[in-house]
């Protein structure tokens, strides 16, 4: 393990950003966290996985867990440690990039690769449980697959060409792309023996078809049809892939990989490891491919045994409705969980001017001892369907209409209504770009149970970046809330009262000893539209009095002698 030492794990506020979100590199982020007015506001930092060697999805397709040399250095991590800031990093249990050394070895060596079963061979997985298709993959029997949740149209597989020319399907839950080389006349002269003029004409036709998204076998070669087998074979032999390939958790090599990865993250100084999309990893015929019982919990327990070797706290990431009580199961199993309910509950409370549900959720966490990481905004979106069981379907639809009406974007999964689980927007825009609402939302966030995680654009009152979303194409909806900020933009933002006031609240929250996972929380409701949250711990007290109708609130503290002092007031 590295010589880096981590700061003690606390429930103090956590800054959340990509390594290039502020100024373009992690060094700029470290400098920002250490500047006057910001230093002392955060106990932790959550760096999204583009800090590693990655390709797609802004870091969520990991090639390997080496630091991205364009964005981060060991000295940057040492800089965080010197500020007393703990570290949270991602670990993707379910998949790795096509460009990972393990998958590239398969592409090079095929059956002879030691990693042949490091990923899930679709046909081996479904052998005897379906029919072989003309496409070379098994179509599973309906009874075996009907409970599976598909993240994209069609079966979740990628046909991979082995060196001997065979096409082998591998399980691919998330993104995939197959790229073919563009041809020129010299390629076709060499491959098919065409004359130069004919080769020019055919090259233009083939490239137009490839650019339009056609696979080689679907291209009409017209008068050059006799050349199709040779040219198609040349194109297929040169195909390249992008994508996220599912790992085979039955392989001992995968568990060696898990162990090495956790050791690497600990070596970087990580205290918390977020397990991204891990609930897709356990798979079995006839079961769901998400949150299988008991497979998911057995996987978690085995990974935790590895993490314990390195002193790491695992934070499993699962989107599930409140009604399913997955959060409660995580708590019973001894894991902290994400509070995906709070973002929607805060918007709902402000829209309806009613804090009943916020108070109910806070009380449940206290009574059940639930330890959570909380947030308002994040790199994904505002989760609203998670609220099923807390809010009615009509109330959830109303919230979706509110956020979309303020410029938010909804992502349906291949056209299925009510399958999406989030609305993409900055939290400030979701609140109607009202600074008083944002400050009250932040105060509530900091007084709710849990470790508050703060998305960098929320701190800077970032607005929806619709131009970025449009410019990123069909899958660009998330870019609405991922705008990178220049050093100049950060300087301007820091002059805004709404930013300075959030930092005041954050510094207080980070320093006040009344807060803590083991502190006492008193929840009072003087009226429907008001909320009073009081924390008591270590001989100190901190109180938030909030009016959800007028947006007025006060924060004050008291010491062991009962001496009260104001911290912040919004009239």
KEPA-200002 format. One record per residue (C-alpha): x, y, z. Coordinates in steps of 0.001 Angstrom, whole numbers. Layout:
% residues N
+---------+---------+---------+
!      px !      py !      pz !
+---------+---------+---------+
!       X !       Y !       Z !
...
+---------+---------+---------+
END
This chain:
% residues 571
+---------+---------+---------+
!      px !      py !      pz !
+---------+---------+---------+
!       0 !       0 !       0 !
!    1125 !    3569 !    -648 !
!    2505 !    5718 !    2154 !
!    -521 !    8010 !    1812 !
!   -2502 !    8058 !    5052 !
!   -6214 !    8788 !    5041 !
!   -7974 !   11227 !    7351 !
!  -10451 !    9767 !    9862 !
!  -13819 !    8947 !    8310 !
!  -16405 !   11489 !    9434 !
!  -19879 !   12521 !    8355 !
!  -18585 !   15961 !    7374 !
!  -19490 !   17412 !    3953 !
!  -18031 !   15827 !     809 !
!  -17135 !   17715 !   -2365 !
!  -18102 !   15880 !   -5577 !
!  -16651 !   16580 !   -9025 !
!  -14825 !   15158 !  -11998 !
!  -11062 !   15658 !  -11781 !
!  -11332 !   18207 !  -14605 !
!  -14498 !   19985 !  -13446 !
!  -12608 !   22957 !  -12031 !
!   -9841 !   24451 !  -14115 !
!   -9186 !   21284 !  -16107 !
!   -7106 !   19163 !  -13709 !
!   -7248 !   17718 !  -10232 !
!   -4437 !   20071 !   -9219 !
!   -6812 !   23005 !   -9817 !
!   -9484 !   21329 !   -7676 !
!   -7014 !   20812 !   -4826 !
!   -6020 !   24455 !   -5084 !
!   -9697 !   25475 !   -4959 !
!  -10398 !   23360 !   -1859 !
!   -7446 !   24930 !     -86 !
!   -8196 !   28581 !    -786 !
!   -9463 !   31089 !    1756 !
!  -13210 !   30842 !    2244 !
!  -13360 !   27274 !     920 !
!  -10839 !   25567 !    3150 !
!  -12616 !   23933 !    6054 !
!  -15895 !   23493 !    4179 !
!  -15285 !   19858 !    3216 !
!  -14086 !   16778 !    5061 !
!  -14004 !   14546 !    1975 !
!  -13815 !   14609 !   -1801 !
!  -15491 !   12213 !   -4220 !
!  -13608 !   12108 !   -7512 !
!  -15511 !   10536 !  -10379 !
!  -13751 !    7735 !  -12274 !
!  -12304 !    9746 !  -15158 !
!   -9495 !   10137 !  -12616 !
!   -8522 !    6652 !  -13850 !
!   -7489 !    5374 !  -17296 !
!  -10920 !    5321 !  -18956 !
!  -12577 !    5830 !  -22311 !
!  -16406 !    6201 !  -22395 !
!  -19222 !    7697 !  -20329 !
!  -17064 !   10330 !  -18667 !
!  -15037 !    7697 !  -16840 !
!  -17517 !    4917 !  -16160 !
!  -15776 !    2625 !  -18642 !
!  -12502 !    1729 !  -16940 !
!   -9549 !     435 !  -18932 !
!   -7456 !     137 !  -15791 !
!   -7233 !    1893 !  -12430 !
!   -4001 !    3737 !  -13120 !
!   -4313 !    7500 !  -12724 !
!   -5283 !    9437 !  -15850 !
!   -1975 !   11179 !  -16456 !
!   -3721 !   14049 !  -18278 !
!   -5850 !   14894 !  -15236 !
!   -4283 !   13668 !  -11994 !
!    -990 !   12851 !  -10297 !
!      22 !   11225 !   -7004 !
!    1040 !   14716 !   -5857 !
!   -2588 !   15863 !   -6277 !
!   -3779 !   13068 !   -4000 !
!   -1101 !   14038 !   -1515 !
!   -2446 !   17596 !   -1733 !
!   -5899 !   16421 !    -676 !
!   -4378 !   14517 !    2239 !
!   -2453 !   17612 !    3305 !
!   -5755 !   19517 !    3482 !
!   -7188 !   16829 !    5777 !
!   -9633 !   15785 !    3064 !
!  -10553 !   12106 !    2839 !
!  -11129 !   10411 !    -492 !
!  -13985 !    8527 !   -2104 !
!  -13412 !    6651 !   -5372 !
!  -15394 !    4377 !   -7675 !
!  -15040 !     661 !   -8332 !
!  -17020 !    -869 !  -11197 !
!  -17735 !   -4473 !  -10236 !
!  -19982 !   -5342 !  -13150 !
!  -17908 !   -4431 !  -16164 !
!  -14659 !   -3254 !  -17682 !
!  -13841 !   -1520 !  -20947 !
!  -13353 !   -3369 !  -24218 !
!   -9946 !   -1665 !  -24180 !
!   -9006 !   -3329 !  -20879 !
!   -5900 !   -5527 !  -21166 !
!   -8012 !   -8585 !  -20331 !
!  -10479 !   -8087 !  -23186 !
!   -7757 !   -7072 !  -25620 !
!   -5994 !  -10346 !  -24825 !
!   -9169 !  -12204 !  -25840 !
!   -9295 !  -10302 !  -29139 !
!   -5656 !  -11192 !  -29787 !
!   -5572 !  -14804 !  -28609 !
!   -9169 !  -16054 !  -28720 !
!   -9561 !  -19508 !  -27203 !
!   -5907 !  -19473 !  -26113 !
!   -6396 !  -16368 !  -23948 !
!   -6154 !  -16949 !  -20194 !
!   -8974 !  -14397 !  -19959 !
!  -11339 !  -16387 !  -22210 !
!  -13849 !  -16646 !  -19340 !
!  -12942 !  -13414 !  -17526 !
!  -16009 !  -11976 !  -19257 !
!  -19333 !  -13762 !  -19799 !
!  -19578 !  -15871 !  -22944 !
!  -23288 !  -15493 !  -23746 !
!  -23653 !  -18896 !  -25399 !
!  -21883 !  -20758 !  -22599 !
!  -24064 !  -18988 !  -20054 !
!  -27328 !  -19921 !  -21827 !
!  -26303 !  -23353 !  -23095 !
!  -29296 !  -25695 !  -23016 !
!  -31694 !  -22866 !  -22157 !
!  -32635 !  -21527 !  -25566 !
!  -32255 !  -21917 !  -29327 !
!  -29272 !  -21062 !  -31485 !
!  -30069 !  -18304 !  -33985 !
!  -28696 !  -17703 !  -37470 !
!  -26744 !  -14846 !  -35955 !
!  -24652 !  -17272 !  -33912 !
!  -26065 !  -16452 !  -30489 !
!  -28564 !  -18261 !  -28270 !
!  -32006 !  -16735 !  -27911 !
!  -32892 !  -17700 !  -24318 !
!  -36248 !  -19309 !  -23612 !
!  -38846 !  -16767 !  -22502 !
!  -39177 !  -18335 !  -19057 !
!  -35442 !  -17882 !  -18485 !
!  -35256 !  -14218 !  -19464 !
!  -38655 !  -12662 !  -18776 !
!  -37617 !  -11151 !  -15418 !
!  -34490 !   -9505 !  -16798 !
!  -34246 !   -5732 !  -17056 !
!  -32585 !   -4629 !  -20294 !
!  -30795 !   -1296 !  -20340 !
!  -31002 !   -1083 !  -24143 !
!  -33080 !   -2525 !  -26999 !
!  -32484 !   -6168 !  -27833 !
!  -30348 !   -8707 !  -26052 !
!  -27384 !   -7401 !  -24021 !
!  -24615 !   -8965 !  -26062 !
!  -21737 !   -7996 !  -28333 !
!  -20585 !  -10294 !  -31132 !
!  -16796 !  -10488 !  -30855 !
!  -14572 !  -11735 !  -33662 !
!  -11909 !  -14220 !  -32571 !
!   -8578 !  -14476 !  -34452 !
!   -9790 !  -17603 !  -36260 !
!  -12753 !  -15655 !  -37682 !
!  -15415 !  -17113 !  -35366 !
!  -17929 !  -14687 !  -33875 !
!  -18483 !  -15210 !  -30158 !
!  -21198 !  -13346 !  -28213 !
!  -20224 !  -11751 !  -24902 !
!  -22589 !  -10279 !  -22309 !
!  -22742 !   -6487 !  -22621 !
!  -25332 !   -4803 !  -20359 !
!  -24416 !   -1220 !  -21135 !
!  -22875 !     701 !  -24042 !
!  -21390 !    -875 !  -27159 !
!  -20081 !     346 !  -30482 !
!  -18479 !   -1522 !  -33381 !
!  -16248 !     467 !  -35718 !
!  -15052 !    -659 !  -39125 !
!  -12018 !     718 !  -40962 !
!  -12725 !    3054 !  -43869 !
!  -11319 !    1764 !  -47137 !
!   -9428 !    3478 !  -49917 !
!   -8666 !    2420 !  -53436 !
!   -5295 !     938 !  -52520 !
!   -6934 !   -1319 !  -49916 !
!   -9372 !   -2647 !  -52527 !
!   -6684 !   -3125 !  -55162 !
!   -4735 !   -5231 !  -52664 !
!   -7723 !   -7092 !  -51167 !
!   -9894 !   -7658 !  -54231 !
!   -7600 !   -7076 !  -57219 !
!   -9777 !   -4270 !  -58628 !
!   -8660 !   -1754 !  -61221 !
!   -7929 !    1686 !  -59838 !
!  -11078 !    3452 !  -61120 !
!  -13325 !     610 !  -59973 !
!  -11599 !     561 !  -56600 !
!  -12235 !    4307 !  -56194 !
!  -15932 !    3873 !  -56971 !
!  -16418 !     909 !  -54647 !
!  -14438 !    2548 !  -51811 !
!  -16726 !    5597 !  -51948 !
!  -19858 !    3413 !  -51868 !
!  -18610 !    1232 !  -48989 !
!  -17541 !    4230 !  -46896 !
!  -20901 !    5946 !  -47414 !
!  -22671 !    2815 !  -46177 !
!  -20375 !    2469 !  -43151 !
!  -20875 !    6138 !  -42283 !
!  -24630 !    5542 !  -42408 !
!  -24266 !    2790 !  -39807 !
!  -24555 !    -272 !  -42047 !
!  -22688 !   -3435 !  -41131 !
!  -20466 !   -4852 !  -43908 !
!  -22746 !   -7801 !  -44646 !
!  -25658 !   -5416 !  -45213 !
!  -23866 !   -3247 !  -47785 !
!  -25075 !   -3449 !  -51404 !
!  -21936 !   -3889 !  -53542 !
!  -23906 !   -3426 !  -56772 !
!  -21890 !   -4317 !  -59860 !
!  -18987 !   -5349 !  -57607 !
!  -20993 !   -8008 !  -55779 !
!  -18429 !  -10653 !  -56643 !
!  -15934 !   -8793 !  -54452 !
!  -18172 !   -8695 !  -51390 !
!  -16763 !  -11795 !  -49588 !
!  -13157 !  -10564 !  -49769 !
!  -13945 !   -6974 !  -48838 !
!  -16341 !   -7970 !  -46044 !
!  -13723 !  -10318 !  -44570 !
!  -11134 !   -7519 !  -44669 !
!  -13533 !   -5124 !  -42925 !
!  -14500 !   -7671 !  -40278 !
!  -10868 !   -8507 !  -39569 !
!  -10201 !   -4817 !  -38927 !
!  -13235 !   -4142 !  -36718 !
!  -12685 !   -2278 !  -33462 !
!  -14945 !   -2011 !  -30437 !
!  -15962 !     365 !  -27703 !
!  -18103 !    -748 !  -24832 !
!  -18467 !   -2051 !  -21305 !
!  -18159 !   -5817 !  -21044 !
!  -19727 !   -7668 !  -18107 !
!  -17329 !   -9539 !  -15834 !
!  -17793 !  -13210 !  -15007 !
!  -17864 !  -13315 !  -11213 !
!  -17508 !  -17098 !  -11336 !
!  -13931 !  -16681 !  -12605 !
!  -11114 !  -16783 !   -9989 !
!   -9237 !  -14295 !  -12179 !
!  -12036 !  -11761 !  -11681 !
!  -11687 !  -12069 !   -7914 !
!   -7924 !  -11573 !   -8204 !
!   -8725 !   -8455 !  -10232 !
!  -11165 !   -7253 !   -7564 !
!   -8525 !   -7686 !   -4878 !
!   -5831 !   -5834 !   -6853 !
!   -8241 !   -3014 !   -7641 !
!   -9226 !   -2466 !   -4023 !
!   -5562 !   -2496 !   -3041 !
!   -4904 !     154 !   -5696 !
!   -7722 !    2389 !   -4471 !
!   -6536 !    2076 !    -883 !
!   -3064 !    2982 !   -2079 !
!   -4451 !    6217 !   -3488 !
!   -5720 !    7066 !     -14 !
!   -9365 !    6130 !    -529 !
!  -11542 !    5714 !    2559 !
!  -14854 !    5125 !     797 !
!  -15302 !    3020 !   -2326 !
!  -18535 !    3474 !   -4237 !
!  -19658 !     259 !   -5920 !
!  -21136 !    1430 !   -9201 !
!  -23837 !    -687 !  -10864 !
!  -22701 !   -3680 !   -8816 !
!  -26229 !   -5113 !   -8557 !
!  -26034 !   -6146 !  -12223 !
!  -23019 !   -8402 !  -11581 !
!  -24723 !  -11551 !  -10197 !
!  -26545 !  -13301 !  -13043 !
!  -28407 !  -16603 !  -13206 !
!  -30875 !  -18100 !  -15723 !
!  -34465 !  -17519 !  -14698 !
!  -33564 !  -14687 !  -12316 !
!  -33442 !  -10940 !  -12644 !
!  -30128 !   -9592 !  -13842 !
!  -30405 !   -6818 !  -11234 !
!  -30406 !   -7246 !   -7458 !
!  -30762 !  -11017 !   -7461 !
!  -31611 !  -12646 !   -4139 !
!  -29529 !  -13929 !   -2403 !
!  -26734 !  -13619 !   -4979 !
!  -26334 !   -9856 !   -4623 !
!  -25825 !  -10020 !    -877 !
!  -23386 !  -12909 !   -1174 !
!  -21364 !  -10917 !   -3715 !
!  -21349 !   -7878 !   -1433 !
!  -20203 !   -9895 !    1552 !
!  -17354 !  -11413 !    -414 !
!  -16234 !   -8013 !   -1726 !
!  -16467 !   -6547 !    1776 !
!  -14124 !   -9254 !    3049 !
!  -11580 !   -8027 !     488 !
!  -12219 !   -4354 !    1306 !
!  -11715 !   -5014 !    5016 !
!   -8114 !   -5993 !    4304 !
!   -7473 !   -2435 !    3161 !
!   -9599 !    -517 !    5655 !
!  -12114 !     554 !    3000 !
!  -15779 !    1421 !    3578 !
!  -17997 !     138 !     756 !
!  -20868 !    2341 !    -441 !
!  -23139 !     218 !   -2661 !
!  -24986 !    2201 !   -5319 !
!  -28489 !     854 !   -5944 !
!  -31427 !    2699 !   -7428 !
!  -34594 !    1091 !   -6104 !
!  -37929 !    2427 !   -4974 !
!  -38546 !    3292 !   -1343 !
!  -41286 !     667 !   -1329 !
!  -38754 !   -2089 !   -2054 !
!  -36871 !   -1246 !    1181 !
!  -33477 !   -2012 !    -347 !
!  -31985 !     865 !    1631 !
!  -33172 !    -818 !    4867 !
!  -31640 !   -4146 !    3842 !
!  -28316 !   -2423 !    3166 !
!  -28435 !    -837 !    6610 !
!  -29201 !   -4178 !    8274 !
!  -26266 !   -5738 !    6443 !
!  -24004 !   -3034 !    7872 !
!  -23462 !    -888 !    4781 !
!  -23975 !    2852 !    4417 !
!  -26407 !    3649 !    1623 !
!  -27188 !    6453 !    -775 !
!  -30126 !    8644 !     161 !
!  -31640 !    8873 !   -3308 !
!  -34917 !   10053 !   -1757 !
!  -33751 !   13412 !    -401 !
!  -33353 !   15298 !   -3734 !
!  -36979 !   14711 !   -4692 !
!  -38296 !   15126 !   -1161 !
!  -36750 !   18585 !    -875 !
!  -38285 !   19728 !   -4177 !
!  -41611 !   18228 !   -3140 !
!  -41497 !   19975 !     253 !
!  -40775 !   23343 !   -1338 !
!  -43418 !   22910 !   -4039 !
!  -46148 !   21778 !   -1627 !
!  -44864 !   23937 !    1276 !
!  -45180 !   20870 !    3459 !
!  -42376 !   19150 !    5386 !
!  -44266 !   16040 !    6490 !
!  -42410 !   13609 !    4259 !
!  -39006 !   15119 !    4996 !
!  -39660 !   14771 !    8706 !
!  -40941 !   11215 !    8278 !
!  -37837 !   10169 !    6339 !
!  -35478 !   11817 !    8842 !
!  -37242 !   10067 !   11710 !
!  -37017 !    6681 !   10017 !
!  -33279 !    7050 !    9516 !
!  -32817 !    7918 !   13184 !
!  -34978 !    5038 !   14427 !
!  -33414 !    2429 !   12143 !
!  -29836 !    3661 !   12479 !
!  -29484 !    4177 !    8736 !
!  -26163 !    5702 !    7751 !
!  -26362 !    7397 !    4397 !
!  -24557 !    9625 !    1954 !
!  -26954 !   12414 !     989 !
!  -27071 !   14789 !   -1964 !
!  -29142 !   17268 !   -3898 !
!  -27569 !   17094 !   -7365 !
!  -24992 !   14688 !   -8800 !
!  -23312 !   13605 !  -12050 !
!  -26337 !   11531 !  -13095 !
!  -29633 !   13267 !  -12472 !
!  -32331 !   13929 !   -9925 !
!  -33808 !   10536 !   -8924 !
!  -37584 !   10727 !   -8702 !
!  -38932 !    7224 !   -9326 !
!  -36976 !    6106 !   -6259 !
!  -39717 !    7936 !   -4328 !
!  -42347 !    5301 !   -5145 !
!  -43797 !    4287 !   -1808 !
!  -43095 !    7673 !    -247 !
!  -44980 !    9710 !   -2835 !
!  -47947 !    8673 !   -4947 !
!  -47579 !    8097 !   -8684 !
!  -49443 !   11367 !   -9253 !
!  -47110 !   13297 !   -6953 !
!  -44050 !   11855 !   -8695 !
!  -45447 !   12736 !  -12116 !
!  -46115 !   16253 !  -10828 !
!  -42484 !   16574 !   -9717 !
!  -41262 !   15349 !  -13086 !
!  -43447 !   17951 !  -14812 !
!  -42065 !   20671 !  -12550 !
!  -38413 !   19838 !  -13247 !
!  -38975 !   19299 !  -16982 !
!  -40941 !   22543 !  -17102 !
!  -37841 !   24283 !  -15755 !
!  -35669 !   22899 !  -18541 !
!  -34900 !   19388 !  -17283 !
!  -34558 !   16406 !  -19606 !
!  -36108 !   12974 !  -19178 !
!  -34373 !    9831 !  -20404 !
!  -36708 !    6950 !  -21283 !
!  -35012 !    3579 !  -21599 !
!  -35766 !    2519 !  -25194 !
!  -39234 !    4035 !  -25137 !
!  -40579 !    2366 !  -21998 !
!  -42613 !    4813 !  -19953 !
!  -41791 !    4921 !  -16239 !
!  -38600 !    2931 !  -16672 !
!  -36293 !    5938 !  -16379 !
!  -35388 !    6774 !  -12812 !
!  -34102 !   10331 !  -13043 !
!  -34601 !   13756 !  -14560 !
!  -31463 !   15484 !  -15759 !
!  -31126 !   19074 !  -14581 !
!  -28953 !   21171 !  -12317 !
!  -30526 !   21374 !   -8901 !
!  -30565 !   25162 !   -9049 !
!  -32565 !   25076 !  -12285 !
!  -34857 !   22390 !  -10850 !
!  -35641 !   24852 !   -8049 !
!  -36613 !   27513 !  -10576 !
!  -33197 !   29236 !  -10318 !
!  -34297 !   30847 !   -7063 !
!  -31299 !   31580 !   -4824 !
!  -33392 !   31649 !   -1645 !
!  -34749 !   28201 !   -2468 !
!  -31252 !   26888 !   -3121 !
!  -29949 !   28185 !     210 !
!  -32884 !   26694 !    2123 !
!  -32468 !   23402 !     229 !
!  -28781 !   23362 !    1192 !
!  -29569 !   24095 !    4839 !
!  -32077 !   21224 !    4924 !
!  -29534 !   18995 !    3202 !
!  -26894 !   19756 !    5825 !
!  -29281 !   19107 !    8727 !
!  -30743 !   15843 !    7448 !
!  -29178 !   12610 !    8749 !
!  -26156 !   11393 !    6804 !
!  -22935 !   12565 !    5206 !
!  -23791 !   15437 !    2835 !
!  -22261 !   15191 !    -638 !
!  -22175 !   18448 !   -2633 !
!  -22094 !   18481 !   -6436 !
!  -19748 !   21245 !   -7583 !
!  -22292 !   22885 !   -9910 !
!  -24821 !   23036 !   -7061 !
!  -22284 !   24934 !   -4983 !
!  -21861 !   27447 !   -7811 !
!  -25632 !   27705 !   -8501 !
!  -25082 !   26208 !  -11944 !
!  -27825 !   26518 !  -14532 !
!  -28980 !   23916 !  -17072 !
!  -26452 !   23653 !  -19900 !
!  -28872 !   22843 !  -22705 !
!  -26309 !   23651 !  -25404 !
!  -23981 !   20979 !  -24010 !
!  -26827 !   18465 !  -23851 !
!  -27824 !   19140 !  -27448 !
!  -24233 !   19070 !  -28654 !
!  -23557 !   15665 !  -27113 !
!  -26124 !   13875 !  -29306 !
!  -28816 !   11361 !  -28436 !
!  -27103 !   10215 !  -25242 !
!  -26075 !   13701 !  -24159 !
!  -28885 !   14461 !  -21715 !
!  -26561 !   14140 !  -18723 !
!  -24272 !   16885 !  -20022 !
!  -26889 !   19382 !  -18870 !
!  -25317 !   19156 !  -15404 !
!  -21645 !   18423 !  -16131 !
!  -20266 !   21754 !  -17306 !
!  -16527 !   22142 !  -16747 !
!  -15644 !   25487 !  -15174 !
!  -12627 !   27579 !  -16052 !
!  -10570 !   29161 !  -13313 !
!  -12073 !   32510 !  -14331 !
!  -15629 !   31177 !  -14032 !
!  -14862 !   29850 !  -10550 !
!  -13474 !   33236 !   -9498 !
!  -16633 !   34987 !  -10685 !
!  -18856 !   32441 !   -8966 !
!  -17061 !   32829 !   -5658 !
!  -18074 !   36489 !   -5585 !
!  -21780 !   35580 !   -5607 !
!  -23574 !   35757 !   -2222 !
!  -25403 !   32458 !   -2913 !
!  -22028 !   30704 !   -3204 !
!  -20482 !   32483 !    -217 !
!  -23529 !   31713 !    1916 !
!  -23445 !   28016 !    1030 !
!  -19778 !   27936 !    2011 !
!  -20652 !   29578 !    5325 !
!  -23175 !   26823 !    6004 !
!  -20755 !   24124 !    4891 !
!  -17908 !   25388 !    7082 !
!  -20284 !   25428 !   10028 !
!  -21536 !   21921 !    9287 !
!  -18005 !   20585 !    8961 !
!  -16753 !   22160 !   12185 !
!  -19749 !   21886 !   14520 !
!  -19360 !   18912 !   16925 !
!  -23131 !   18600 !   17390 !
!  -23400 !   16585 !   14162 !
!  -22384 !   12972 !   13790 !
!  -23613 !    9496 !   12951 !
!  -23982 !    8855 !   16673 !
!  -25406 !   12260 !   17616 !
!  -29051 !   12779 !   18594 !
!  -31538 !   14437 !   16236 !
!  -34784 !   16008 !   17410 !
!  -37395 !   16596 !   14699 !
!  -40167 !   19090 !   15389 !
!  -43069 !   20319 !   13249 !
!  -44474 !   23558 !   14688 !
!  -46795 !   23679 !   11654 !
!  -47297 !   22018 !    8278 !
!  -45101 !   24547 !    6537 !
!  -42321 !   24651 !    9129 !
!  -39523 !   22287 !   10078 !
!  -37182 !   22360 !   13054 !
!  -34178 !   20030 !   13166 !
!  -31940 !   20033 !   16240 !
!  -28721 !   18039 !   16559 !
!  -27095 !   17373 !   19934 !
!  -23691 !   15814 !   20409 !
!  -20389 !   16330 !   22206 !
!  -21948 !   18927 !   24494 !
!  -23086 !   21112 !   21614 !
!  -26343 !   21819 !   19831 !
!  -27241 !   23007 !   16324 !
!  -30738 !   23986 !   15184 !
!  -32351 !   24723 !   11830 !
!  -35696 !   26524 !   11875 !
!  -37181 !   26648 !    8366 !
!  -40379 !   27952 !    6805 !
!  -41113 !   26172 !    3537 !
!  -43637 !   28790 !    2455 !
!  -41706 !   32015 !    3055 !
!  -38266 !   30366 !    2550 !
!  -37060 !   32074 !    5720 !
!  -34728 !   30064 !    7932 !
!  -32243 !   30434 !   10740 !
!  -29294 !   28321 !   11840 !
!  -27985 !   28719 !   15362 !
!  -25775 !   26832 !   17758 !
!  -25462 !   26427 !   21508 !
!  -22561 !   25305 !   23652 !
!  -22588 !   23082 !   26745 !
!  -23482 !   26061 !   28939 !
!  -26543 !   26783 !   26814 !
!  -25080 !   29939 !   25289 !
!  -26791 !   30373 !   21908 !
!  -25151 !   32010 !   18907 !
!  -26554 !   32779 !   15437 !
!  -24836 !   31171 !   12460 !
!  -26973 !   32207 !    9502 !
!  -30312 !   33875 !    8855 !
!  -32371 !   34181 !    5686 !
!  -35257 !   36567 !    6273 !
+---------+---------+---------+
END
